[in-house]
Amino acid sequence: MQLADLLGFDHITIQCHDNPDADALASGYALYTYFKSLEKDVHFIYSGKFPIQKSNLKLMLEHINIPIEYISPVVSPRKGLLITVDCCYGEGNVTHFDADEIAVIDHHQTYWPGPYSEINPLLGSCSTLVWKLLTDAGFDVNTDKKLCTALYYGLMTDTGNFADIHYPVDRDMQDALYYDKALISLFVNSNISIDDMVIAGKAMINYTFYSNYKCSVIHADACDPNILGLISDLTLQVDKFDICLVYNELNDGFKISVRSCVKHIRANEFAGYICRGVGSGGGHSDKAGGFISKTKLQELTGDLIIDNFLSERIKTYYEQSEIIDVRNYTPNTDGMRLYAKKRFQLGYVDPTEFLPIGARVTVRTIEGDVDLLVDGSYYIMINIKGEIYPQRIDRFQKSYEFSDEPYNLDTEYIPTLHCHSNGSVYKLNQYAHSCYAHAGAKILARPCNKIVKIFTLWDDENYYLGNPDDYFACRVDAPEDIYIIANDIFNLTYDEVKV
């Protein structure tokens, strides 16, 4: 759905859930601002048992001038279009109002059968979803600093101070917004109530410690996502803990917050593993988060006992993980099969064509951010599904051939390059050239039978991750060159050699 699809309605009501948080207020306000600019008759409402009580939200309403109305549940139907934002019409946390037509804009795991819906559970906040809709509609949010501040705070609070961000569009909005830093500071320093402090203290006293793994798990009562992050940050300062997971229960699932202080466990990878098959998780290497759906948990395990599920997942994660440092490792090639690379098209970008030597850049992909220094020694390769990796030019010349054919990248998210010095953003598909992998290059490979983490010769701080069914591989002519190839990529790019 695009916002243009809703412009046929002259009377529009925007409704958030009955206990509005910063994300609901921000995303609803952004929609209100857009429709108001088009001279629509638009109202922003919420209902429920009580008006907004939290001090940071009251400050947000006051300083950003958000015109939200608290509406009694006993009111007449809404005229025209009703848009539920950061929630789904008909759910238990949304007071029911009749309307001529319904639209749903949400980032939670939900479904709306009507013709008007935009739902993306990959995003960290509904603010991001609305920002993307506004951007696609040609509406420049940066002309309104208060609106930018609201959207920034909405993303910030819904992702535990940005720790839970794992989708690149969230980071794109975070980078793009021209927000008021003083207001954000004011909101942040008014965010914790006495009740929140009690919740945090109670949770930390009743912790579970897996001493074999130096891992702690903490159950918190219902609270703002920021409080989960606060508990996680405090817990990780305990000398016995390398990693911690804090969770609480929501209406439709469980929110988790993860922290790690060791290089062999990335918090985003750990959160993704915990939530695999029952939700989604991700974030940064030291701070991450996720969501576990009650529906999916029951389908997978037959019950909703979250403690048992987390205990089993954590145990499996540690017992099925292998850490490899290639400096002290000789691969056992027994059982590895011989494969030859197919001839296929890739893209490559020479960053020196548009950036000076010495520039520090971040390449943003759907898999995360990659920090690089432009030094003229490498190309940025774009693989079949949009994954990127640096390739030294001398090795590129041995493995690839240049092509004059046009290069077209069709992927869910176009990788972008962000220059630190001038703030410029470059879409890599606009600078990419075409090349072909040499057919016949030989490797030895086998499926990973566990989680494999490889610290390479050129990076002893960040590991390359292989999950079960990905491929553990090494070059025939350089067996010390060990790497991981994702399962779907492997099948597209290699053929087995029959010997």
C-alpha positions as CSV (number, residue, x, y, z in Angstrom):
1,M,0.0,0.0,0.0
2,Q,1.1,3.6,-0.7
3,L,-0.3,6.7,1.1
4,A,-1.6,7.8,-2.3
5,D,-4.1,5.0,-2.0
6,L,-5.7,6.7,1.0
7,L,-6.1,10.1,-0.5
8,G,-9.6,9.4,-1.8
9,F,-10.9,9.9,1.8
10,D,-11.6,13.4,3.0
11,H,-12.3,12.4,6.6
12,I,-9.5,10.5,8.3
13,T,-9.1,9.3,11.9
14,I,-5.7,7.9,13.0
15,Q,-5.9,5.6,16.1
16,C,-3.1,4.1,18.2
17,H,-3.5,1.4,20.8
18,D,-5.0,2.0,24.2
19,N,-1.6,2.4,26.0
20,P,0.3,4.6,23.6
21,D,4.1,4.5,23.7
22,A,6.5,6.9,22.0
23,D,6.5,4.8,18.7
24,A,2.7,4.9,18.5
25,L,2.6,8.6,19.2
26,A,5.4,9.4,16.7
27,S,4.0,7.3,13.8
28,G,0.5,8.5,14.3
29,Y,1.6,12.1,14.5
30,A,3.6,11.7,11.3
31,L,0.5,10.4,9.4
32,Y,-1.5,13.3,10.9
33,T,1.0,15.8,9.7
34,Y,1.0,14.4,6.2
35,F,-2.8,14.3,5.8
36,K,-3.1,17.7,7.4
37,S,-0.7,19.2,4.8
38,L,-3.1,18.0,2.2
39,E,-6.0,19.8,3.9
40,K,-7.8,16.6,4.9
41,D,-10.2,16.6,7.9
42,V,-7.9,14.5,10.1
43,H,-8.0,13.5,13.8
44,F,-5.5,11.6,15.9
45,I,-7.1,9.6,18.8
46,Y,-6.6,6.9,21.4
47,S,-8.9,5.4,24.0
48,G,-8.7,2.9,26.9
49,K,-9.1,3.1,30.7
50,F,-6.7,5.9,31.4
51,P,-5.1,8.9,29.6
52,I,-1.4,8.9,29.1
53,Q,0.5,8.9,32.5
54,K,4.2,8.5,31.8
55,S,6.3,11.6,32.2
56,N,8.4,11.2,29.1
57,L,5.3,10.8,27.0
58,K,3.7,13.8,28.5
59,L,6.8,15.8,27.7
60,M,6.8,14.5,24.2
61,L,3.1,15.6,23.7
62,E,3.9,19.0,25.1
63,H,7.1,19.9,23.4
64,I,6.3,18.4,20.0
65,N,2.7,19.6,20.1
66,I,1.2,16.3,19.2
67,P,-2.6,16.9,18.8
68,I,-3.8,13.5,20.1
69,E,-7.2,13.3,21.6
70,Y,-8.3,10.9,24.4
71,I,-11.7,9.5,23.3
72,S,-14.2,7.7,25.5
73,P,-15.0,4.2,24.3
74,V,-18.7,5.2,24.2
75,V,-18.7,7.4,21.2
76,S,-20.4,7.5,17.8
77,P,-18.7,5.8,14.8
78,R,-15.8,7.6,13.0
79,K,-16.7,9.1,9.6
80,G,-14.7,8.1,6.6
81,L,-11.4,6.2,7.0
82,L,-10.0,4.9,10.3
83,I,-6.3,4.0,10.3
84,T,-4.9,2.0,13.2
85,V,-1.2,2.7,13.6
86,D,1.3,0.6,15.5
87,C,-1.6,-1.9,16.1
88,C,-4.2,-3.8,14.2
89,Y,-7.9,-3.1,14.1
90,G,-9.9,-5.6,16.2
91,E,-7.1,-6.7,18.5
92,G,-7.5,-6.7,22.3
93,N,-5.4,-3.6,23.0
94,V,-7.3,-1.4,20.5
95,T,-10.7,0.1,21.5
96,H,-13.3,-0.7,18.8
97,F,-14.7,2.1,16.7
98,D,-16.9,1.6,13.7
99,A,-15.9,3.4,10.5
100,D,-16.7,3.5,6.8
101,E,-13.3,1.9,5.9
102,I,-10.3,0.6,7.8
103,A,-6.6,0.7,7.1
104,V,-3.8,-0.9,9.2
105,I,-0.2,0.4,9.4
106,D,1.8,-1.8,11.7
107,H,5.2,-3.4,12.3
108,H,4.1,-6.3,14.5
109,Q,3.3,-9.9,13.4
110,T,-0.3,-9.4,12.4
111,Y,-2.7,-9.6,9.4
112,W,-5.4,-7.4,8.0
113,P,-7.6,-8.8,5.2
114,G,-8.9,-5.5,4.0
115,P,-7.6,-3.7,0.9
116,Y,-5.7,-1.0,2.8
117,S,-2.8,-2.3,4.9
118,E,1.0,-1.9,5.2
119,I,2.5,-4.4,7.6
120,N,6.3,-5.0,8.0
121,P,7.3,-7.0,11.1
122,L,11.0,-6.8,10.0
123,L,11.2,-3.2,11.1
124,G,12.2,-2.1,14.5
125,S,9.5,0.5,14.8
126,C,6.2,1.7,13.2
127,S,7.9,5.1,13.0
128,T,10.3,3.6,10.4
129,L,7.4,2.2,8.4
130,V,5.6,5.5,8.3
131,W,8.8,7.4,7.5
132,K,9.3,5.0,4.5
133,L,5.7,5.6,3.4
134,L,6.2,9.4,3.7
135,T,9.6,9.3,1.8
136,D,8.1,7.2,-1.0
137,A,5.2,9.7,-1.2
138,G,7.8,12.5,-1.7
139,F,7.1,14.1,1.7
140,D,10.3,15.6,3.2
141,V,10.1,15.0,6.9
142,N,13.3,17.0,7.5
143,T,11.4,20.2,6.9
144,D,9.8,19.7,10.3
145,K,12.4,19.2,13.1
146,K,9.8,18.3,15.7
147,L,8.4,15.6,13.5
148,C,11.9,14.2,13.0
149,T,12.5,14.3,16.7
150,A,9.3,12.3,17.3
151,L,10.2,9.7,14.7
152,Y,13.7,9.4,16.1
153,Y,12.5,8.9,19.6
154,G,9.9,6.4,18.4
155,L,12.6,4.2,16.9
156,M,14.9,4.8,19.8
157,T,12.4,3.6,22.4
158,D,11.0,0.7,20.5
159,T,14.5,-0.7,19.8
160,G,16.0,-0.3,23.3
161,N,18.1,2.7,22.5
162,F,18.8,1.3,18.9
163,A,20.3,-1.9,20.3
164,D,17.6,-4.1,18.6
165,I,17.9,-2.6,15.1
166,H,18.5,-5.4,12.6
167,Y,16.9,-4.1,9.4
168,P,18.7,-1.5,7.3
169,V,15.8,0.8,6.7
170,D,15.7,1.5,10.5
171,R,19.3,2.6,10.3
172,D,18.6,4.6,7.2
173,M,15.9,6.6,9.0
174,Q,18.1,7.0,12.1
175,D,20.9,8.5,9.9
176,A,18.5,10.7,7.8
177,L,16.5,12.5,10.5
178,Y,17.3,16.1,11.5
179,Y,16.2,15.9,15.1
180,D,16.4,18.0,18.2
181,K,19.1,16.6,20.4
182,A,18.1,18.6,23.4
183,L,14.5,17.3,23.3
184,I,15.7,13.7,23.0
185,S,17.9,14.3,26.0
186,L,15.0,15.7,27.9
187,F,12.8,12.7,27.1
188,V,15.5,10.2,27.9
189,N,16.1,11.7,31.3
190,S,12.4,11.5,32.2
191,N,11.9,8.0,31.0
192,I,12.1,5.9,34.2
193,S,9.5,6.0,36.8
194,I,9.6,4.6,40.4
195,D,7.5,1.6,39.2
196,D,10.1,1.0,36.4
197,M,12.9,1.1,39.0
198,V,11.0,-1.5,41.2
199,I,10.5,-3.8,38.1
200,A,14.3,-3.6,37.3
201,G,15.3,-4.3,40.9
202,K,12.9,-7.2,41.3
203,A,14.0,-8.8,38.0
204,M,17.7,-8.6,38.8
205,I,17.3,-10.3,42.1
206,N,15.5,-13.3,40.5
207,Y,18.0,-14.3,37.9
208,T,19.0,-17.7,36.4
209,F,22.7,-18.3,35.9
210,Y,24.1,-20.9,33.5
211,S,27.6,-21.1,35.0
212,N,29.0,-23.5,32.3
213,Y,28.3,-20.8,29.7
214,K,28.6,-17.6,31.8
215,C,25.1,-16.7,30.7
216,S,22.3,-15.2,32.7
217,V,18.6,-15.1,32.0
218,I,16.2,-12.7,33.7
219,H,12.4,-12.5,33.6
220,A,11.0,-9.0,34.0
221,D,7.4,-7.9,34.6
222,A,5.6,-6.0,31.9
223,C,7.6,-2.8,31.2
224,D,8.8,-0.4,28.5
225,P,11.4,-1.9,26.1
226,N,13.9,0.6,27.4
227,I,13.7,-1.0,30.9
228,L,14.7,-4.4,29.4
229,G,17.8,-2.7,28.0
230,L,18.5,-1.0,31.3
231,I,18.4,-4.3,33.1
232,S,20.6,-5.9,30.5
233,D,23.2,-3.2,30.7
234,L,23.4,-3.4,34.5
235,T,23.5,-7.2,34.5
236,L,26.4,-7.5,32.1
237,Q,28.5,-5.5,34.5
238,V,28.5,-8.4,36.8
239,D,32.0,-10.1,36.6
240,K,30.6,-13.6,36.2
241,F,28.5,-12.9,33.1
242,D,29.7,-12.9,29.5
243,I,26.2,-12.7,28.0
244,C,22.7,-12.0,29.4
245,L,19.2,-12.3,28.1
246,V,16.3,-10.3,29.7
247,Y,12.7,-10.9,28.6
248,N,9.1,-10.0,29.5
249,E,5.7,-11.0,28.3
250,L,3.5,-9.1,25.9
251,N,0.0,-9.7,24.7
252,D,1.1,-11.7,21.7
253,G,4.6,-12.9,22.6
254,F,7.8,-12.2,24.5
255,K,10.2,-9.3,24.1
256,I,13.9,-10.2,24.6
257,S,17.0,-8.0,25.2
258,V,20.5,-9.4,24.8
259,R,23.9,-8.1,25.7
260,S,27.3,-9.7,25.1
261,C,30.8,-8.6,26.2
262,V,32.9,-11.3,24.4
263,K,34.0,-11.4,20.8
264,H,33.1,-15.0,20.2
265,I,29.4,-14.4,20.8
266,R,27.7,-11.6,18.9
267,A,24.5,-10.4,20.7
268,N,22.7,-10.0,17.3
269,E,23.6,-13.6,16.3
270,F,22.6,-15.0,19.7
271,A,19.3,-13.2,19.6
272,G,18.6,-14.4,16.1
273,Y,19.4,-18.0,17.1
274,I,17.1,-17.8,20.2
275,C,14.2,-16.4,18.1
276,R,14.7,-18.6,15.0
277,G,11.5,-20.3,13.9
278,V,9.4,-18.5,16.5
279,G,10.0,-14.8,15.8
280,S,12.8,-12.5,14.8
281,G,16.0,-11.1,16.5
282,G,19.0,-9.0,15.7
283,G,20.8,-5.8,16.4
284,H,24.4,-5.1,17.1
285,S,27.4,-7.2,18.2
286,D,27.2,-6.1,21.8
287,K,23.5,-5.1,22.1
288,A,20.5,-6.8,20.4
289,G,16.9,-7.9,21.0
290,G,14.1,-9.8,19.5
291,F,10.5,-11.0,19.7
292,I,9.1,-14.5,20.2
293,S,5.5,-15.1,19.0
294,K,3.3,-17.0,21.3
295,T,1.5,-18.5,18.4
296,K,4.7,-19.8,16.8
297,L,6.1,-20.9,20.1
298,Q,3.0,-23.1,20.7
299,E,3.2,-24.5,17.2
300,L,6.8,-25.5,17.7
301,T,6.8,-26.7,21.2
302,G,3.2,-27.5,22.0
303,D,3.1,-25.1,25.0
304,L,3.9,-21.6,26.1
305,I,6.4,-22.3,28.9
306,I,9.0,-19.7,27.8
307,D,11.5,-20.6,30.5
308,N,11.8,-24.2,29.2
309,F,12.2,-23.0,25.7
310,L,14.9,-20.5,26.5
311,S,16.8,-23.0,28.6
312,E,16.8,-25.6,25.8
313,R,17.8,-23.0,23.1
314,I,20.7,-21.7,25.1
315,K,22.0,-25.2,25.9
316,T,21.7,-26.2,22.2
317,Y,23.4,-23.0,21.1
318,Y,26.5,-23.6,23.2
319,E,26.8,-27.3,22.7
320,Q,26.5,-27.0,18.9
321,S,28.9,-24.1,18.4
322,E,32.5,-24.5,17.1
323,I,35.0,-21.6,17.2
324,I,37.8,-21.6,14.7
325,D,40.8,-19.3,14.6
326,V,42.6,-20.0,11.3
327,R,45.9,-19.0,12.9
328,N,45.9,-22.1,15.0
329,Y,43.8,-24.4,12.8
330,T,44.4,-27.0,10.1
331,P,41.2,-28.1,8.4
332,N,40.4,-31.8,8.4
333,T,39.4,-32.4,4.7
334,D,38.2,-36.0,5.4
335,G,34.6,-36.1,4.1
336,M,34.9,-32.9,2.2
337,R,33.8,-33.0,-1.4
338,L,35.3,-31.4,-4.4
339,Y,33.3,-28.6,-6.1
340,A,33.9,-26.3,-9.0
341,K,32.6,-22.8,-9.3
342,K,30.0,-22.0,-12.0
343,R,30.3,-19.1,-14.3
344,F,27.9,-16.4,-13.1
345,Q,27.5,-12.7,-13.1
346,L,28.3,-10.5,-10.1
347,G,28.8,-6.8,-9.5
348,Y,31.8,-5.0,-8.2
349,V,32.4,-1.4,-7.1
350,D,35.7,0.4,-7.1
351,P,35.2,3.0,-4.3
352,T,38.2,5.1,-5.5
353,E,36.1,6.0,-8.5
354,F,34.0,8.4,-6.4
355,L,35.8,8.6,-3.0
356,P,39.4,9.7,-2.1
357,I,42.0,7.4,-0.7
358,G,41.8,7.5,3.1
359,A,38.0,7.9,3.3
360,R,36.3,5.9,6.1
361,V,33.0,4.4,5.0
362,T,30.2,2.1,6.2
363,V,28.6,-0.2,3.7
364,R,25.0,-0.9,4.8
365,T,23.4,-4.2,3.7
366,I,20.5,-6.3,4.8
367,E,22.9,-8.5,6.7
368,G,24.4,-5.5,8.7
369,D,26.9,-2.8,8.4
370,V,30.5,-3.3,7.2
371,D,33.2,-0.6,8.1
372,L,35.9,-0.1,5.5
373,L,38.9,2.2,4.8
374,V,39.2,3.2,1.1
375,D,42.8,2.5,0.3
376,G,42.8,1.3,-3.3
377,S,43.6,-2.3,-2.5
378,Y,40.1,-3.9,-2.9
379,Y,36.8,-3.9,-4.8
380,I,33.5,-4.2,-3.1
381,M,31.9,-7.3,-4.5
382,I,28.1,-7.6,-4.7
383,N,27.0,-11.3,-4.7
384,I,24.0,-12.9,-6.2
385,K,21.6,-11.9,-3.5
386,G,23.0,-8.5,-2.7
387,E,25.5,-9.6,0.0
388,I,28.7,-7.6,-0.1
389,Y,32.3,-8.3,0.8
390,P,35.7,-6.7,0.1
391,Q,37.9,-8.5,-2.4
392,R,41.6,-7.7,-2.8
393,I,42.3,-6.6,-6.3
394,D,45.1,-9.1,-6.8
395,R,42.8,-12.0,-5.8
396,F,39.9,-10.5,-7.9
397,Q,42.1,-10.7,-11.0
398,K,42.7,-14.4,-10.4
399,S,39.1,-15.3,-9.8
400,Y,37.0,-12.9,-11.9
401,E,36.9,-11.4,-15.4
402,F,35.6,-7.9,-16.3
403,S,32.5,-7.6,-18.4
404,D,31.0,-4.7,-20.4
405,E,27.5,-6.1,-19.8
406,P,25.1,-3.9,-17.7
407,Y,24.8,-4.9,-14.1
408,N,21.3,-5.0,-12.6
409,L,20.7,-5.7,-8.9
410,D,17.3,-7.0,-8.0
411,T,17.2,-7.5,-4.2
412,E,15.1,-6.6,-1.2
413,Y,17.4,-3.9,-0.1
414,I,20.0,-2.1,-2.2
415,P,23.3,-1.9,-0.4
416,T,24.4,1.7,0.3
417,L,27.8,3.3,1.1
418,H,27.9,6.0,3.8
419,C,30.9,8.3,3.8
420,H,31.9,9.3,7.4
421,S,33.6,12.6,6.4
422,N,30.9,14.3,4.4
423,G,27.8,12.3,5.2
424,S,27.1,11.4,1.6
425,V,25.2,8.2,0.8
426,Y,25.8,6.2,-2.4
427,K,23.6,3.4,-3.7
428,L,26.1,0.8,-4.8
429,N,24.0,-0.4,-7.7
430,Q,24.6,3.0,-9.3
431,Y,28.3,2.6,-9.2
432,A,28.6,-1.2,-9.8
433,H,30.2,-2.8,-12.8
434,S,29.6,-6.3,-14.1
435,C,32.0,-9.2,-13.8
436,Y,32.0,-13.0,-14.1
437,A,33.4,-15.6,-11.8
438,H,35.9,-17.8,-13.5
439,A,34.3,-21.2,-14.0
440,G,36.2,-24.2,-12.7
441,A,37.9,-22.8,-9.6
442,K,38.1,-25.7,-7.2
443,I,37.1,-25.8,-3.5
444,L,36.6,-28.5,-0.9
445,A,33.4,-28.2,1.1
446,R,31.0,-29.9,3.4
447,P,27.7,-28.9,5.1
448,C,28.2,-27.4,8.6
449,N,26.7,-29.8,11.1
450,K,26.7,-27.1,13.8
451,I,27.2,-23.4,14.3
452,V,30.7,-22.5,13.0
453,K,32.4,-19.2,13.8
454,I,35.6,-18.5,11.8
455,F,38.1,-15.8,12.8
456,T,40.1,-15.2,9.7
457,L,43.7,-14.1,9.1
458,W,42.6,-10.6,8.2
459,D,40.2,-10.1,11.1
460,D,40.7,-11.6,14.5
461,E,37.9,-9.5,16.1
462,N,34.9,-10.5,14.0
463,Y,33.9,-14.0,13.0
464,Y,32.3,-15.3,9.9
465,L,29.2,-17.3,10.9
466,G,28.0,-20.6,9.4
467,N,24.7,-22.1,10.5
468,P,23.8,-25.8,10.1
469,D,23.3,-26.6,6.4
470,D,25.6,-23.7,5.3
471,Y,28.9,-24.8,3.8
472,F,32.3,-25.0,5.4
473,A,34.8,-24.5,2.5
474,C,38.5,-24.0,1.7
475,R,40.3,-23.5,-1.6
476,V,42.1,-26.5,-3.0
477,D,45.2,-24.4,-3.8
478,A,45.2,-22.6,-0.5
479,P,43.6,-24.8,2.2
480,E,44.3,-22.2,4.9
481,D,41.8,-19.9,3.2
482,I,38.8,-21.1,5.1
483,Y,35.3,-19.5,4.8
484,I,31.6,-20.0,5.0
485,I,29.2,-20.1,2.0
486,A,25.5,-19.7,2.7
487,N,23.4,-22.7,1.7
488,D,21.3,-20.9,-0.9
489,I,24.3,-19.2,-2.4
490,F,26.3,-22.4,-2.6
491,N,23.7,-24.2,-4.6
492,L,23.6,-21.3,-7.1
493,T,27.4,-20.9,-7.5
494,Y,29.0,-24.4,-7.3
495,D,28.7,-27.8,-8.9
496,E,30.1,-31.0,-7.4
497,V,33.0,-32.5,-9.3
498,K,32.6,-36.3,-9.8
499,V,35.9,-38.1,-9.1
